[in-house]
Amino acid sequence: MELRLLESETERAAFEHALTQARASKGSGFMEKRRSRLGRVHLAFADLWAVFDETSSTPDRMLAGFAMHSLDLFSQSYPKPDLTHLPPAEVFEVGELWASSLGAGAAARHGGFIVLGTFAATTLLIYPIAKPWDLTGNYPDYRAVDAPIEWPFAETLDGQKIYVQPMILDGANLARRISSAMGAGFEALDGSRRFRFDNPLAAAIEERRRERMARAAHREQRLALAHTERRIDMDRMSSAISAK
């Protein structure tokens, strides 16, 4: 898989089109409000990254993407949470995440952590939707900061309000994610404008399989121990009765 920094107007327009389509299919569908210019700011000034399968028959077809900017480039999308105590060059906001498939989404997130490691990020800020549908469960290592916010920039396709949950990934959790992504191996090309790496979905599936097997083995051990303890208790009761 290859993660590429999009720099041409044609590439950015293709990213915007794919993002709009992906948003329309989320939950009951949502879009940016007509008066909002936040999306235009991100698309114009943030770094746009997209995933491609360079070995496929369509190596230039975008499969997933996201926007990323550090807070010394421009400010975070919403004043909360207050991150003014942190070095702005080390704080990155990531948004506009979209994917055409589960595998492409996994590749985008994997590549994103490689980019964050390359830029020496210490804090990652995101604003996943919390209502009317909850996407925060997709970010188990992140911590929620403050209460959900009524998002002033977007609404559902039928005009309902959207609430987002500010979430932070930093410290050991961010370091572990970056180390895992970079440690899996990658190739930086064109002055770190492109990164090539193996599709991480297979590895993620195998890791989940190992975790399930470990949990199953642990359950079996607990059941076996409980069974042994019951047998011991029954033997003791039998011995006590015989002694009488």
Protein Blocks (a to p, Z undefined) as FASTA:
>chain_A
ZZdddfbfklmmmmmmmmmmmmmmgojbpaddfkbcklmmmmmmmccdddddfkbmblmb
cfbdcddddfklbccfbfbdcfklpcfklpccdehiacfbfklmmmmmmmmmmmmmmnop
abdcddddfbfbdfklmmmmbccehjadddfkbccfkopacdddddddehjllmmmmmmm
mmnopadeehhlaccdddfklmmmmmmmmmmmmmmmmmmmmmmmmmmmmmmmmmmmmmmm
mmZZ
